[in-house]
C-alpha cells in the first residue's frame, strides 16, 4: 500500500518542497509543455532507463494530486518533484522539475516521475489519497476562448475550491 500523504516529507529522505508549486499548475502550463511519447520510451526491445526505473518503483512511489494539472511524485529512492501532466488534443503533454527531465536526450522522452504517473493513470491506480489517477483534458480550441470559455470557467472553479484533493 502507498504511504500516507503526511509521509511526503519523509519519503525518500529529501527536501519535501518541490522547486515549483504543484497546486499552482494549470492548463496553460500543460499546453506549453512538450508532447510526450510514452510508447516510444517503453518499447519492449529497448525501454528507456526512466521507464525501467518507473516499472520497478511504480507500486511504492508516492503520487499526490495537487491541482487538476499538477502532481507531486516521489520515488522511493528520490526526492519529491512537481509534475504537470494532462492530455491536450488527446495526446499527453507535461513536464517535471527533476534534472532527468531537463537533461533528457529525447525531447519527447518522459522522466521516471512522469512515467510513474502515466502508468498509474493507464492502470487506473489510486494516488496517495485513495483517488483514482485521472488526467485533466483539454483541446487547443478550448484554450482559444478568452471571454470566459469552458476552460476559463473550469480554471476559476478549480482555484476557488483549492483544486481537487
C-alpha positions, -999 to +999 in steps of 0.1 A: +000+000+000+011+036-006+025+058+020+002+084+035+002+120+023+016+132+056+047+110+050+057+130+019+083+149+040+100+117+050+095+097+017+129+095+000+146+114+028+148+145+006+136+181+006+098+180+008+093+212-011+095+209-049+110+238-070+076+247-083+042+247-065+022+218-079-010+233-066-005+263-089-001+243-121-029+249-145-039+241-181-016+268-196+014+251-180+005+218-198-004+235-231+031+250-232+047+216-222+063+193-246+044+165-263+055+132-246+059+098-262+054+072-235+050+045-262+084+052-277+100+053-242+085+020-233+094+000-264+098-036-253+131-041-272+148-011-257+128+006-229+144+038-216+160+040-182+132+062-170+106+035-179+126+007-163+130+028-131+093+036-131+083+000-136+105-011-107+092+017-083+056+022-095+039+005-066+060+022-039+061+057-054+041+084-037+017+102-060-004+131-047-027+153-069-022+190-060-044+206-087-063+195-118-030+195-138-003+194-111+010+164-090+038+157-065+056+125-074+082+109-051+100+077-060+112+056-030+149+064-038+144+101-045+130+135-036+095+148-043+091+165-076+064+187-092+049+171-122+024+186-147+006+161-169-025+162-190-040+153-223-041+180-249-060+172-281-058+135-270-020+134-266-001+135-233+018+167-226+037+175-195+069+183-176+087+176-144+110+198-124+136+170-120+171+171-136+164+139-155+136+156-174+155+188-182+186+170-194+170+141-213+183+131-247+149+128-264+127+159-264+096+137-263+110+114-236+095+114-202+114+111-169+107+083-143+083+106-124+062+113-155+063+075-163+051+065-129+022+090-130+013+078-166+015+042-156-008+049-126-032+066-150-032+038-176-036+012-148-064+031-131-044+030-099-050+052-069-030+081-057-019+085-020-054+099-011-072+069-025-085+087-056-081+070-090-054+088-110-071+107-138-055+132-162-072+165-170-080+170-207-083+200-229-080+209-265-062+238-281-096+250-294-109+254-259-079+274-249-086+299-276-116+311-256-106+343-238-141+356-230-150+331-202-149+299-222-152+265-207-116+262-197-116+296-181-146+286-161-130+253-151-098+270-140-117+296-119-137+268-103-106+248-096-089+278-080-119+287-059-122+253-044-085+249-039-081+222-066-093+186-064-078+167-035 
